[in-house]
Structures are given as structure tokens and as C-alpha cells.
């Protein structure tokens, strides 16, 4: 006996609700990975698009195969599912090509992320209690949502009560997300700094740190925790206490 339209709708709603719950968890996992492991924000947007496309496909499959024993694939089903898949892929391609950080995300190299607390400005101004951040030349800086980046800053620095950093020529991204208490500064380096490797060998937590490599100098006067990734590492500065004795 064939199902009535209300029965199909109830089955459809149940299947979509179950799928939506699973998709929400998957997107949250991707967002967590992006926030904590320095991955591209593009992954979150891509996960949302894929989740939405998958939900549409799920709804179509349930509608066409909701009746017990009905497994034959119809031409109309193939057309609808194919259209959804094409739209999803097209959306991903458009999102990828339109992402202002794509050039930065595609760079090869060792990614060193520096994370520290604060609501620091990233336009070269000092907010009175945080760190002063600057990059030059100004025309080489590209703005993104919540931050900015430069593919090859001729000169840049971070100055503040805890952190002193000087960088020259290394692609750099600053991210100040309202969803996180941490400012993120990502450097793309040609190799892993020897000083950083020595710190990791000694342990993943330290009272202070100093890294000095070609074109990059970082000095931190606070406790830190180091987390290694597949092709990089994250240095999280855990506090604001401490003051650098000398200006660079």
C-alpha cells in the first residue's frame, strides 16, 4: 500500500531532522578545528555548503524511496540529485575563488601561529592596554573579515607588555575573531625555526620563549604552551603578566 502525502512528509521531516543534527555536529567540529589548529576559515563555509547540499540530497532520496521496497531509480530523481550536486560543487568553487585568503591558504611552508589574549587593534594603533601591531607597505595589506594579511610584508612588528616580534618578508596573517578570546598571528616560514624545535624537545610548556630565525624574531615574557600540527605549530601565550625590560 502506497504512503499518503502526509505520511511522506512525516518521514521526510524525520529524516531531514536527523541529518540536520548530524550536519550541525560536523560543522561545529570543523569550526573547532579551524579555531584551534590554524586551519583556513574557508573550511567552515565549505562545510556549511556541503551540509546544505547533503540535506537537499537526503530529502530527495527519502521522497523518492520513502515507500518500503521502492528501490528503482527514476530519471527525474537522477536529474534532481545531479542538479543539487552540480550546484554544491559550483558553490564551493565560487567560494574558493572568491576567498581573499586563498592565496595565503595555498602557500607552502611551515605555519607558525602565535595566539595571545586581548582585544588588540590590527590597524597599527595601540588600544592603551594591548599590543601595537603594524605591517608595511600599507598597499600590500589585504583586509579580511576580522583581520588582515600580507603575502610579503617588507617590515612588520608586534610591540606590547608581553610580546616583541619583528618580521620581514614572511607572509603574515592577523585574525581577531569575536568568537575567540585570542588574537591569532600566523607566519608562513620556509622551514621550522631551530629555536622552536629546541623548545619543543625540552617540553610543550615554558615560562618564556625566544625564537630568532631568518627574517623573524619573537620574544615572549609569559608562560606558553606549544601544540604541534602536521606542518606547523601553535604557540599560545597564557597570560598578560610580565614586562619586557628593553625596547627593541
C-alpha positions in Angstrom: 0.0 0.0 0.0 1.4 3.3 -1.0 2.1 6.0 1.5 -0.1 9.1 1.5 1.4 12.6 1.2 1.2 13.4 4.9 3.0 10.1 5.7 5.7 11.0 3.2 6.0 14.5 4.8 6.4 13.0 8.3 9.0 10.6 7.0 10.8 13.4 5.2 10.8 15.7 8.2 12.2 12.9 10.5 15.0 12.1 8.0 15.9 15.7 7.5 15.9 16.4 11.2 18.2 13.5 11.9 20.5 14.6 9.1 20.5 18.3 10.3 21.5 17.2 13.8 24.5 15.2 12.4 25.4 18.0 10.0 25.4 20.6 12.8 27.8 18.5 14.8 30.1 18.1 11.8 30.1 21.8 11.1 30.8 22.5 14.8 33.8 20.1 14.7 35.2 21.8 11.6 34.8 25.2 13.3 36.6 23.9 16.4 39.4 22.6 14.2 39.7 26.0 12.4 39.7 28.0 15.6 42.3 25.8 17.4 44.6 24.5 14.8 45.1 27.4 12.4 43.1 26.0 9.5 41.5 28.1 6.8 38.2 29.8 7.6 37.2 28.6 4.1 36.6 25.2 5.6 33.8 26.3 7.8 32.0 28.0 4.9 32.6 24.9 2.7 31.3 22.6 5.5 28.0 24.6 5.6 27.6 24.4 1.8 28.3 20.7 1.7 25.9 20.1 4.7 23.2 22.1 3.0 23.7 20.2 -0.3 23.7 16.9 1.5 20.5 17.8 3.3 18.8 18.5 -0.1 20.0 15.2 -1.5 18.8 13.4 1.7 15.3 15.0 1.3 15.2 13.9 -2.4 16.2 10.3 -1.7 13.7 10.0 1.1 10.9 11.4 -1.1 11.7 9.0 -3.9 12.5 6.0 -1.8 10.4 6.5 1.3 8.0 3.8 0.3 9.1 0.4 1.6 10.5 -1.8 -1.2 10.8 1.0 -3.7 14.4 1.0 -4.9 14.2 1.8 -8.6 15.9 5.0 -9.6 13.9 7.2 -11.8 15.1 9.7 -14.4 13.6 12.6 -12.5 15.5 11.6 -9.3 18.8 11.4 -11.2 18.2 14.9 -12.7 17.3 16.5 -9.3 20.2 14.9 -7.4 22.7 15.7 -10.2 21.4 19.3 -10.2 22.0 19.6 -6.4 25.5 18.1 -6.7 26.4 20.5 -9.5 25.1 23.5 -7.5 27.0 22.4 -4.4 30.3 21.9 -6.3 29.7 25.3 -8.1 29.2 27.0 -4.8 32.4 25.5 -3.4 34.4 26.6 -6.5 32.9 30.1 -6.3 33.6 30.4 -2.6 37.2 29.1 -3.1 37.9 31.5 -6.0 36.3 34.4 -4.2 38.1 33.9 -0.9 40.5 36.8 -0.2 42.7 34.5 1.8 43.0 31.8 -0.8 46.5 33.0 -1.9 47.6 32.9 1.7 46.0 29.5 2.3 47.7 28.0 -0.7 51.2 29.0 0.4 53.6 26.1 1.1 55.8 26.3 4.1 55.9 25.9 7.9 53.0 27.6 9.6 53.8 29.1 13.0 50.7 30.5 14.8 51.1 32.9 17.7 48.0 33.2 19.9 47.6 35.7 22.8 44.7 37.2 24.7 43.4 40.7 24.1 41.3 42.9 22.0 44.2 44.3 20.2 43.8 46.5 17.2 45.4 45.4 13.9 45.5 48.7 12.1 48.7 50.0 13.6 47.1 51.6 16.6 47.6 50.9 20.3 44.4 50.3 22.3 46.1 51.5 25.5 46.4 48.1 27.2 47.3 45.7 24.5 49.9 45.3 21.7 50.7 47.6 18.9 50.7 45.8 15.5 52.0 47.2 12.2 52.9 46.0 8.8 54.3 47.8 5.7 54.0 48.7 3.0 50.3 49.6 3.6 49.3 49.0 0.0 50.4 45.3 0.4 47.9 44.6 3.2 44.6 42.9 2.3 41.6 43.2 4.6 39.6 40.1 5.6 36.7 39.6 7.9 38.1 40.2 11.4 41.7 40.7 10.3 44.2 41.4 7.6 47.1 39.7 5.9 50.1 40.5 3.7 51.8 38.0 1.4 55.2 39.6 1.8 55.5 42.4 4.3 58.7 44.4 3.9 58.6 45.1 7.6 56.3 44.3 10.4 56.2 44.2 14.2 54.2 43.5 17.3 55.0 45.5 20.4 53.5 45.2 23.9 53.9 44.3 27.5 54.4 40.6 26.8 55.3 40.1 23.2 58.0 41.6 20.9 58.1 40.3 17.4 59.8 41.6 14.3 59.2 40.0 10.9 60.4 40.8 7.4 59.3 39.2 4.2 57.4 36.3 5.6 53.7 36.1 4.7 51.7 37.0 7.8 48.1 37.0 8.8 46.4 38.7 11.8 43.0 37.4 12.9 40.9 38.9 15.7 37.7 36.9 15.8 34.9 38.0 18.0 34.2 34.3 18.7 37.6 33.8 20.4 39.5 35.5 23.3 42.7 35.1 21.4 44.4 37.2 18.7 46.0 34.9 16.1 49.1 35.8 14.2 50.1 33.3 11.5 53.6 33.3 9.9 54.4 31.1 6.8 58.1 30.3 7.1 60.3 28.3 4.7 61.4 25.9 7.4 60.8 25.1 11.1 62.8 27.5 13.3 65.7 25.7 15.1 64.9 27.6 18.3 61.3 26.4 18.2 62.3 22.8 17.7 64.7 23.0 20.7 61.8 24.3 22.8 59.5 21.5 21.7 62.2 18.9 22.6 62.5 20.4 26.1 58.7 20.3 26.6 55.5 21.8 25.4 55.1 24.4 28.2 57.6 27.1 29.1 57.8 30.2 31.3 59.0 32.3 28.4 60.3 31.9 24.9 62.6 33.4 22.3 62.7 32.5 18.7 65.2 34.1 16.3 65.4 32.9 12.8 65.9 34.4 9.3 63.5 37.3 9.0 61.6 36.5 12.2 62.3 37.4 15.8 59.8 36.6 18.6 60.3 37.3 22.3 57.6 36.3 24.8 57.7 37.1 28.5 54.9 34.9 29.7 54.1 31.3 30.1 53.4 29.5 26.8 52.0 26.2 25.6 53.2 24.7 22.2 51.0 22.5 20.1 52.4 20.8 17.0 50.4 20.3 13.8 51.2 18.3 10.7 53.2 21.2 9.1 53.5 23.8 11.8 52.9 24.7 15.4 50.8 26.9 17.6 52.4 29.0 20.5 49.6 30.0 22.9 50.6 32.8 25.3 48.7 32.0 28.5 48.8 35.4 30.3 49.5 39.1 30.4 51.8 39.2 33.3 55.4 40.2 32.7 57.1 43.2 31.1 59.9 43.2 28.6 62.8 45.1 30.1 64.2 46.6 26.9 62.7 48.1 23.9 63.9 46.7 20.6 
